[in-house]
Amino acid sequence: MFKLLRTFQVVYETRSFSQTARMLFMSQPAVSNQIKQLEHELDTTLFLRNGRKEMETTKQADLLYQRSLELLEDWQATVSAIASENNAGAACRIAASHTFGAYLLPPLVKELSIQFPELRLSIEIANSEHVLEKIRRHHIDFGFIEKPLTSSQAVRHALSEDELVIAGDPNGPWLIREATSGVYHYTKRYFEEHDLHPEQLIEVRSNQMIVALLKSGFGRSVLSELAVPAGIKSAYTGYQRNFYMLERKHLTSPLLQKAGKYLLRIASEK
């Protein structure tokens, strides 16, 4: 049943049998058969298939998705509890937005690893919107973001403030992040408040790439003061933002609960 639920979750999230098959390394007929088997077990319809259009979910599927997240989480907690008896520890999944991940997360991971050596840590970088979505889908346990986003699936804690500056060549082209990035809102706001209409905008989906371009003497950008390369001129925008820590609700592992409290404490001190 857990195998069927996992397949169902991916279909629910992607709305695609073919994409689910690729992600789970299965054939498309196998995915379809598993969904049919689950529908038979539950005596209900989970997805409405309308030709080539995106599949629609039923109310029953919406309910099952939320319940299945908790069911599989409980099962994983049971597996982790058994593993801990064998000194195998527990998985701890963390995602952070670009600025926090590059400049504030590394020492946190180091301290967390020293304090809880039994944790099996996995770290990934994504923009704030995607970090929140991973929390919603129970793909991670803790997240660090640069926008005041929230969800019924997470507890949000405010951390330190971050100063935003303009750095780089004052006459260079503007390097901007994608629309879902935390700093994009401030860049757009800066343009509006200063009545700027740049002729050349270059979208760069990576803070590291923007920093590398600035170091090479190319372009200008609104970014965190933390990220400004040494020797690059910068000016304050007057904008401050908060970093936030997201903690997924329904953490059933006592070890993860302890790790979360420790992580919040050391993150609040940075």
VOPAGU-2260 file (C-alpha; in pm, 1 decimal, decimal comma):
REM VOPAGU-2260
SITE   aa  ch    i         X         Y         Z
SITE  MET   A    0       0,0       0,0       0,0
SITE  PHE   A    1     284,6     242,8      78,6
SITE  LYS   A    2     423,6     187,1    -270,5
SITE  LEU   A    3      85,4     275,3    -421,6
SITE  LEU   A    4      58,8     585,7    -205,3
SITE  ARG   A    5     405,5     705,0    -307,9
SITE  THR   A    6     317,0     666,3    -675,6
SITE  PHE   A    7     -11,4     845,0    -612,2
SITE  GLN   A    8     170,8    1138,3    -447,6
SITE  VAL   A    9     396,7    1191,3    -747,4
SITE  VAL   A   10     105,6    1170,9    -992,6
SITE  TYR   A   11     -86,5    1417,5    -776,6
SITE  GLU   A   12     205,7    1661,4    -772,8
SITE  THR   A   13     295,5    1633,9   -1141,8
SITE  ARG   A   14     -52,0    1569,5   -1286,4
SITE  SER   A   15     122,6    1340,7   -1533,3
SITE  PHE   A   16     161,2     963,2   -1563,0
SITE  SER   A   17     453,1     998,6   -1804,4
SITE  GLN   A   18     645,2    1239,7   -1581,1
SITE  THR   A   19     578,2    1017,9   -1279,1
SITE  ALA   A   20     710,2     718,5   -1471,0
SITE  ARG   A   21    1034,4     903,6   -1546,3
SITE  MET   A   22    1077,5    1022,0   -1188,7
SITE  LEU   A   23    1013,2     680,1   -1035,9
SITE  PHE   A   24    1194,0     482,0   -1309,8
SITE  MET   A   25     877,5     293,4   -1400,5
SITE  SER   A   26     687,4     235,2   -1720,8
SITE  GLN   A   27     382,5     452,8   -1784,4
SITE  PRO   A   28     146,8     148,5   -1791,5
SITE  ALA   A   29     285,1      45,5   -1450,9
SITE  VAL   A   30     202,6     387,9   -1307,6
SITE  SER   A   31    -147,1     373,0   -1455,4
SITE  ASN   A   32    -202,0      23,8   -1316,2
SITE  GLN   A   33     -94,3     129,2    -967,0
SITE  ILE   A   34    -336,0     422,3    -968,3
SITE  LYS   A   35    -616,0     194,2   -1088,5
SITE  GLN   A   36    -529,2     -52,1    -812,9
SITE  LEU   A   37    -542,6     223,8    -551,7
SITE  GLU   A   38    -875,9     349,2    -686,7
SITE  HIS   A   39   -1007,5      -7,0    -670,1
SITE  GLU   A   40    -885,8     -48,1    -310,2
SITE  LEU   A   41   -1054,8     276,2    -207,2
SITE  ASP   A   42   -1358,2     229,2    -430,9
SITE  THR   A   43   -1329,7     585,8    -560,6
SITE  THR   A   44   -1203,4     793,8    -850,4
SITE  LEU   A   45    -888,2     992,8    -781,3
SITE  PHE   A   46    -814,3    1159,2   -1114,6
SITE  LEU   A   47   -1030,9    1284,3   -1399,6
SITE  ARG   A   48    -857,0    1229,1   -1731,9
SITE  ASN   A   49    -970,4    1469,9   -2004,6
SITE  GLY   A   50    -784,2    1374,0   -2317,5
SITE  ARG   A   51    -463,8    1571,8   -2361,1
SITE  LYS   A   52    -554,7    1828,3   -2097,5
SITE  GLU   A   53    -391,1    1824,0   -1754,6
SITE  MET   A   54    -550,7    1572,3   -1522,4
SITE  GLU   A   55    -786,6    1708,6   -1261,5
SITE  THR   A   56    -796,1    1581,5    -906,1
SITE  THR   A   57   -1113,1    1482,7    -725,3
SITE  LYS   A   58   -1200,7    1590,1    -370,6
SITE  GLN   A   59   -1115,1    1236,5    -263,6
SITE  ALA   A   60    -767,0    1272,7    -414,8
SITE  ASP   A   61    -712,6    1606,2    -238,5
SITE  LEU   A   62    -802,9    1444,5      93,5
SITE  LEU   A   63    -591,2    1136,4      27,5
SITE  TYR   A   64    -289,3    1346,7     -65,9
SITE  GLN   A   65    -285,2    1532,3     265,8
SITE  ARG   A   66    -349,0    1214,9     464,7
SITE  SER   A   67     -90,5    1018,5     267,5
SITE  LEU   A   68     179,0    1273,8     352,2
SITE  GLU   A   69     118,2    1206,1     719,9
SITE  LEU   A   70      81,2     831,7     672,7
SITE  LEU   A   71     411,2     800,4     490,4
SITE  GLU   A   72     575,8    1034,2     739,5
SITE  ASP   A   73     459,2     814,0    1025,3
SITE  TRP   A   74     593,1     511,0     841,0
SITE  GLN   A   75     927,9     681,6     780,2
SITE  ALA   A   76     944,4     775,6    1148,8
SITE  THR   A   77     887,0     410,3    1235,1
SITE  VAL   A   78    1164,1     306,2     997,8
SITE  SER   A   79    1392,7     570,8    1147,9
SITE  ALA   A   80    1309,9     456,5    1501,7
SITE  ILE   A   81    1401,9     100,7    1411,8
SITE  ALA   A   82    1716,2     222,7    1238,7
SITE  SER   A   83    1814,1     426,1    1544,8
SITE  GLU   A   84    1806,6     105,8    1748,6
SITE  ASN   A   85    2075,7     -12,1    1509,3
SITE  ASN   A   86    2262,0     319,6    1546,6
SITE  ALA   A   87    2164,4     420,4    1190,0
SITE  GLY   A   88    2034,0     763,4    1296,1
SITE  ALA   A   89    1767,0     958,0    1108,9
SITE  ALA   A   90    1741,0    1152,7     783,9
SITE  CYS   A   91    1735,0    1533,0     813,6
SITE  ARG   A   92    1650,2    1720,1     493,1
SITE  ILE   A   93    1725,1    2092,0     469,1
SITE  ALA   A   94    1668,5    2338,6     185,9
SITE  ALA   A   95    1772,0    2702,9     178,5
SITE  SER   A   96    1727,9    2998,6     -54,1
SITE  HIS   A   97    2034,7    3116,4    -243,5
SITE  THR   A   98    2172,3    3391,0     -19,3
SITE  PHE   A   99    2109,0    3211,9     308,6
SITE  GLY   A  100    2238,5    2886,2     165,4
SITE  ALA   A  101    2562,0    3036,2      39,1
SITE  TYR   A  102    2656,5    3263,0     331,0
SITE  LEU   A  103    2475,6    3156,7     650,6
SITE  LEU   A  104    2388,3    2789,5     618,5
SITE  PRO   A  105    2739,2    2630,5     600,9
SITE  PRO   A  106    2835,2    2704,8     966,2
SITE  LEU   A  107    2488,3    2593,2    1079,6
SITE  VAL   A  108    2529,4    2259,9     902,7
SITE  LYS   A  109    2872,5    2217,2    1058,1
SITE  GLU   A  110    2743,5    2283,0    1411,8
SITE  LEU   A  111    2436,0    2064,5    1357,8
SITE  SER   A  112    2651,3    1778,6    1231,7
SITE  ILE   A  113    2883,5    1802,6    1532,4
SITE  GLN   A  114    2594,3    1817,5    1779,7
SITE  PHE   A  115    2395,4    1538,3    1612,2
SITE  PRO   A  116    2643,7    1305,8    1438,2
SITE  GLU   A  117    2373,1    1041,2    1401,0
SITE  LEU   A  118    2175,8    1259,4    1156,1
SITE  ARG   A  119    2198,2    1176,4     786,2
SITE  LEU   A  120    2198,0    1527,7     644,2
SITE  SER   A  121    2095,5    1626,9     292,3
SITE  ILE   A  122    2118,3    1989,2     178,1
SITE  GLU   A  123    1977,5    2161,4    -129,9
SITE  ILE   A  124    1946,4    2516,0    -262,5
SITE  ALA   A  125    1627,7    2657,3    -418,1
SITE  ASN   A  126    1445,5    2988,9    -425,1
SITE  SER   A  127    1209,6    3075,8    -140,8
SITE  GLU   A  128     891,9    2968,7    -322,2
SITE  HIS   A  129    1034,4    2626,3    -400,1
SITE  VAL   A  130    1161,2    2578,3     -45,4
SITE  LEU   A  131     809,7    2641,0      85,2
SITE  GLU   A  132     664,4    2400,3    -171,3
SITE  LYS   A  133     907,9    2131,0     -58,2
SITE  ILE   A  134     788,4    2185,4     299,6
SITE  ARG   A  135     425,9    2155,2     186,3
SITE  ARG   A  136     498,4    1826,3      13,0
SITE  HIS   A  137     703,1    1686,8     304,7
SITE  HIS   A  138    1011,2    1667,4      80,8
SITE  ILE   A  139    1220,9    1849,1     342,2
SITE  ASP   A  140    1210,5    1892,5     719,5
SITE  PHE   A  141    1357,3    2242,5     760,5
SITE  GLY   A  142    1384,5    2537,8     524,9
SITE  PHE   A  143    1546,6    2880,6     522,8
SITE  ILE   A  144    1390,3    3150,8     307,2
SITE  GLU   A  145    1417,5    3523,1     230,4
SITE  LYS   A  146    1046,8    3604,8     192,0
SITE  PRO   A  147     769,3    3605,1     458,2
SITE  LEU   A  148     595,8    3302,6     308,3
SITE  THR   A  149     390,4    3067,8     520,2
SITE  SER   A  150     186,9    2749,7     499,4
SITE  SER   A  151     -44,8    2545,3     718,0
SITE  GLN   A  152     215,7    2269,3     682,1
SITE  ALA   A  153     495,0    2469,7     848,1
SITE  VAL   A  154     587,6    2684,7    1146,8
SITE  ARG   A  155     774,8    3002,8    1049,6
SITE  HIS   A  156    1037,7    3166,9    1270,2
SITE  ALA   A  157    1187,8    3511,1    1198,1
SITE  LEU   A  158    1567,3    3523,7    1204,2
SITE  SER   A  159    1816,4    3803,8    1133,8
SITE  GLU   A  160    1774,7    4103,8     902,5
SITE  ASP   A  161    1954,4    4130,8     570,6
SITE  GLU   A  162    2062,8    4460,1     412,6
SITE  LEU   A  163    2015,2    4493,0      37,2
SITE  VAL   A  164    2259,0    4699,1    -168,9
SITE  ILE   A  165    2334,7    4787,9    -529,4
SITE  ALA   A  166    2674,6    4662,1    -637,5
SITE  GLY   A  167    2877,8    4667,7    -955,1
SITE  ASP   A  168    2937,7    4899,2   -1249,0
SITE  PRO   A  169    2698,2    5199,8   -1221,2
SITE  ASN   A  170    2678,0    5210,8   -1601,1
SITE  GLY   A  171    2656,7    4837,8   -1661,4
SITE  PRO   A  172    2350,2    4633,2   -1756,8
SITE  TRP   A  173    2118,0    4523,6   -1477,5
SITE  LEU   A  174    2152,2    4163,8   -1363,0
SITE  ILE   A  175    1821,9    4052,8   -1209,7
SITE  ARG   A  176    1698,6    3732,8   -1049,9
SITE  GLU   A  177    1390,6    3543,1   -1168,0
SITE  ALA   A  178    1044,3    3660,3   -1057,1
SITE  THR   A  179    1011,3    3394,0    -785,2
SITE  SER   A  180    1338,2    3496,3    -619,4
SITE  GLY   A  181    1323,6    3681,5    -288,7
SITE  VAL   A  182    1531,4    3975,3    -415,9
SITE  TYR   A  183    1335,6    4025,3    -740,6
SITE  HIS   A  184    1056,7    4211,9    -556,4
SITE  TYR   A  185    1307,0    4464,8    -420,2
SITE  THR   A  186    1474,8    4513,1    -757,5
SITE  LYS   A  187    1139,1    4589,6    -918,4
SITE  ARG   A  188    1051,0    4822,6    -630,2
SITE  TYR   A  189    1383,0    5006,3    -669,6
SITE  PHE   A  190    1316,6    5060,0   -1040,1
SITE  GLU   A  191     969,2    5197,2    -969,3
SITE  GLU   A  192    1074,9    5428,1    -684,9
SITE  HIS   A  193    1361,0    5573,8    -890,4
SITE  ASP   A  194    1162,2    5586,1   -1216,6
SITE  LEU   A  195    1414,6    5360,5   -1390,3
SITE  HIS   A  196    1339,5    5189,5   -1720,0
SITE  PRO   A  197    1655,9    4991,1   -1801,2
SITE  GLU   A  198    1709,4    4915,2   -2166,7
SITE  GLN   A  199    1906,5    4601,4   -2090,2
SITE  LEU   A  200    1800,9    4347,2   -1829,8
SITE  ILE   A  201    1974,3    4012,0   -1796,7
SITE  GLU   A  202    1791,7    3747,1   -1594,0
SITE  VAL   A  203    2033,5    3530,8   -1399,1
SITE  ARG   A  204    1891,7    3241,2   -1197,6
SITE  SER   A  205    2190,5    3208,2    -966,3
SITE  ASN   A  206    2338,4    3435,2    -703,0
SITE  GLN   A  207    2678,7    3276,6    -759,0
SITE  MET   A  208    2666,8    3365,4   -1128,5
SITE  ILE   A  209    2569,8    3725,6   -1050,8
SITE  VAL   A  210    2855,7    3753,8    -803,4
SITE  ALA   A  211    3097,2    3605,2   -1059,7
SITE  LEU   A  212    2982,3    3856,0   -1322,0
SITE  LEU   A  213    3023,5    4146,8   -1080,3
SITE  LYS   A  214    3373,5    4025,1    -990,8
SITE  SER   A  215    3460,0    4022,4   -1360,3
SITE  GLY   A  216    3355,0    4387,6   -1381,6
SITE  PHE   A  217    3033,4    4322,5   -1572,3
SITE  GLY   A  218    2690,4    4453,0   -1474,3
SITE  ARG   A  219    2520,7    4581,1   -1161,0
SITE  SER   A  220    2263,7    4420,9    -936,6
SITE  VAL   A  221    2053,8    4450,1    -621,8
SITE  LEU   A  222    2172,3    4180,6    -383,2
SITE  SER   A  223    2244,7    4102,6     -22,1
SITE  GLU   A  224    2530,4    4290,4     139,5
SITE  LEU   A  225    2656,1    3946,7     244,1
SITE  ALA   A  226    2714,6    3855,1    -119,7
SITE  VAL   A  227    2906,7    4163,5    -239,1
SITE  PRO   A  228    3253,8    4055,7    -354,4
SITE  ALA   A  229    3556,0    4222,9    -194,3
SITE  GLY   A  230    3663,8    4534,3    -381,9
SITE  ILE   A  231    3327,9    4586,0    -554,8
SITE  LYS   A  232    3162,1    4922,1    -488,5
SITE  SER   A  233    2813,9    4914,2    -339,3
SITE  ALA   A  234    2546,9    5156,5    -217,5
SITE  TYR   A  235    2262,6    5098,2      25,7
SITE  THR   A  236    1911,3    5076,7    -115,5
SITE  GLY   A  237    1740,4    5139,4     217,7
SITE  TYR   A  238    1571,4    4800,2     195,5
SITE  GLN   A  239    1600,4    4539,4     467,7
SITE  ARG   A  240    1441,5    4198,0     467,9
SITE  ASN   A  241    1421,5    3914,1     716,7
SITE  PHE   A  242    1550,4    3564,6     685,6
SITE  TYR   A  243    1309,3    3299,0     809,7
SITE  MET   A  244    1332,8    2938,6     920,4
SITE  LEU   A  245    1050,4    2702,3     829,1
SITE  GLU   A  246     995,1    2391,0    1037,7
SITE  ARG   A  247     766,1    2127,7     893,6
SITE  LYS   A  248     474,6    2032,1    1113,9
SITE  HIS   A  249     416,9    1669,1    1205,7
SITE  LEU   A  250     781,8    1592,7    1281,9
SITE  THR   A  251     730,8    1255,5    1445,6
SITE  SER   A  252    1097,1    1174,1    1502,5
SITE  PRO   A  253    1215,7    1283,7    1850,3
SITE  LEU   A  254    1566,6    1321,2    1708,6
SITE  LEU   A  255    1442,1    1558,6    1436,5
SITE  GLN   A  256    1244,8    1756,2    1692,4
SITE  LYS   A  257    1559,2    1804,1    1902,3
SITE  ALA   A  258    1762,2    1890,7    1592,8
SITE  GLY   A  259    1499,9    2148,6    1489,6
SITE  LYS   A  260    1513,5    2324,8    1826,9
SITE  TYR   A  261    1892,9    2332,2    1814,8
SITE  LEU   A  262    1896,8    2453,5    1454,8
SITE  LEU   A  263    1654,8    2737,5    1537,9
SITE  ARG   A  264    1865,1    2844,4    1835,1
SITE  ILE   A  265    2194,4    2863,0    1648,5
SITE  ALA   A  266    2029,2    3020,7    1340,5
SITE  SER   A  267    1878,0    3294,2    1561,4
SITE  GLU   A  268    2224,9    3378,1    1691,0
SITE  LYS   A  269    2370,6    3444,5    1344,8
